[in-house]
Amino acid sequence: MRRIVCIGDAVTHGARATRGYPEHLWEQLRDTRPLIVHNAGLREGGLVDVLRAIPSVSTTFRNATLAVLLVPPYDAKGSGANPREHRLLLEQTVELALGCFGGLVLCSPTPIGDSATVRGFGRPSRRWIPKAAEITEEVARDHELHFVPLHKMDRALLADSVHPRPEGYRWIASQLAPVIRDLAQ
């Protein structure tokens, strides 16, 4: 049986919906079972919080052989994390996740919507997302990881400019399902 753990922030956890993308991913992978998808998304926080959580997540889900890391859009808050610092932190997170789980799929952060209804996510945050996606793709390429460009999600799928609607979570799962299916074969 293949066990997958999804790690990230509130977008992974499923904020603003009853189920996050990991639950939808499990449903979309029915034909690939036996497979279990675990949701280890944090209720809030950024990449540094995800990095700190990985050791306990790997202990809790010690049989997981593949992790999906959705880079938190939380780090876009304000004008966004410094790109050089973001890359270093992402590198550390990827290396730790690979050491704990063996396999990793790396996802860019989801977009920030036009009407910033969540405090701190305005125009500078929206400009930061493409740069973070570029960094994420570079890190994925450097580590020979699968990259899923979630920053291309239609902003209409966002509930509050940051967190997806239920349809947005299903869309994220639909982008991940073919990658996971290929890896599970």
C-alpha positions in Angstrom: 0.0 0.0 0.0 1.4 3.4 -1.0 1.0 6.2 1.5 1.2 9.8 0.5 1.3 12.8 2.9 0.4 16.3 1.8 2.2 19.1 3.6 1.7 22.8 3.5 -0.3 25.6 5.1 -4.0 26.4 5.3 -4.5 25.8 1.5 -3.4 22.2 2.1 -5.4 21.9 5.3 -8.6 23.0 3.5 -9.4 26.4 4.9 -12.8 27.8 3.8 -14.0 24.4 2.8 -15.0 21.2 4.5 -12.3 19.2 2.7 -8.9 20.1 1.4 -7.3 19.0 -1.8 -5.8 15.8 -0.2 -9.3 14.4 0.4 -10.2 15.2 -3.2 -7.0 13.7 -4.5 -7.7 10.4 -2.7 -11.1 10.3 -4.4 -9.6 11.1 -7.8 -7.1 8.3 -7.4 -9.6 5.5 -6.9 -8.2 3.6 -9.8 -4.7 3.7 -8.4 -5.4 2.1 -5.0 -4.3 0.6 -2.7 -3.3 4.1 -1.8 -3.8 6.3 1.2 -3.5 10.1 1.1 -3.0 11.9 4.4 -3.6 15.6 5.0 -0.9 17.1 7.1 -1.6 20.8 6.2 -1.2 23.4 8.9 -4.0 25.7 9.8 -1.8 28.7 9.3 1.8 29.7 8.7 4.4 29.9 6.0 7.3 27.8 4.7 9.3 28.1 7.9 6.4 26.6 9.8 6.1 23.7 7.3 9.9 23.1 7.7 9.5 22.9 11.4 6.5 20.6 11.1 8.2 18.0 8.8 9.9 16.0 11.6 6.7 15.4 13.5 4.7 14.8 10.3 7.3 12.1 9.3 6.9 10.5 12.7 3.1 10.6 12.6 3.0 9.3 9.0 6.2 7.2 9.2 5.0 4.8 6.5 4.6 7.6 3.9 6.9 7.1 0.9 5.9 10.2 -1.0 5.1 13.8 0.1 3.4 16.6 -1.8 4.6 20.0 -0.8 2.4 22.9 -1.7 4.5 26.1 -1.2 2.4 28.3 1.1 1.0 31.5 -0.4 1.2 32.9 3.1 4.8 33.9 2.4 3.4 36.4 -0.1 1.9 38.4 2.7 2.9 42.1 2.5 5.4 42.4 -0.3 6.5 38.7 0.1 9.6 37.0 1.4 12.9 38.0 0.0 13.5 35.7 -3.1 17.0 34.7 -2.1 15.9 33.8 1.5 12.8 32.1 0.1 14.9 29.9 -2.1 17.2 28.9 0.7 14.3 28.0 3.0 12.7 26.1 0.2 15.9 24.2 -0.5 16.1 23.2 3.2 12.5 22.2 3.3 12.9 20.0 0.1 16.1 18.3 1.5 14.4 17.5 4.8 11.3 16.2 3.1 13.3 14.0 0.8 15.2 12.7 3.7 12.0 11.9 5.6 9.8 10.6 2.8 12.1 9.6 -0.1 9.9 11.0 -2.8 8.5 14.5 -3.2 6.2 16.4 -5.6 6.7 20.2 -5.4 3.8 22.6 -6.1 4.0 26.3 -6.6 1.8 28.5 -4.4 -1.7 29.2 -5.4 -2.5 32.7 -6.7 -3.7 35.7 -4.7 -7.0 37.1 -5.9 -7.7 40.7 -7.0 -9.9 41.6 -4.0 -7.7 41.2 -1.0 -10.3 40.3 1.6 -7.6 38.7 3.8 -5.5 41.3 5.6 -2.0 41.8 4.2 -2.6 40.2 0.8 -2.7 43.1 -1.7 -1.1 43.9 -5.0 2.5 43.3 -3.8 1.5 39.8 -2.7 0.0 39.1 -6.2 3.3 40.2 -7.8 5.3 37.9 -5.5 3.5 34.7 -6.5 5.0 34.4 -10.0 8.5 34.9 -8.6 7.9 32.2 -6.0 6.6 29.9 -8.7 9.7 30.4 -10.7 11.9 29.7 -7.7 9.8 26.6 -6.9 10.2 25.3 -10.4 14.0 25.9 -10.4 14.3 24.0 -7.1 12.2 21.2 -8.4 14.4 21.0 -11.5 17.6 21.1 -9.4 16.3 18.1 -7.4 14.8 16.3 -10.3 11.3 16.5 -8.7 7.9 16.7 -10.3 6.6 20.3 -10.4 2.9 21.2 -10.4 2.2 24.9 -11.4 -0.7 25.7 -9.1 0.0 29.4 -9.5 -1.9 29.1 -12.8 -5.2 28.4 -11.0 -8.0 30.6 -12.1 -8.5 33.3 -9.4 -12.3 32.8 -9.7 -11.7 29.5 -7.8 -10.6 31.5 -4.7 -13.1 32.0 -1.8 -11.4 35.0 -0.1 -8.5 35.9 -2.5 -6.2 33.4 -0.7 -8.0 30.2 0.1 -9.8 28.1 -2.6 -13.4 27.4 -2.9 -14.4 23.7 -2.8 -14.1 23.7 -6.7 -10.6 25.1 -6.3 -9.6 22.3 -4.0 -10.9 19.8 -6.6 -8.9 21.6 -9.3 -5.7 21.3 -7.3 -6.4 17.6 -6.8 -7.0 17.2 -10.6 -3.6 18.8 -11.3 -1.9 16.4 -8.9 -3.7 13.2 -9.7 -1.9 12.4 -13.0 1.5 13.1 -11.4 0.7 10.8 -8.4 -0.8 8.2 -10.7 2.4 8.1 -12.8 4.6 7.9 -9.6 2.4 5.1 -8.1 2.8 2.9 -11.2 
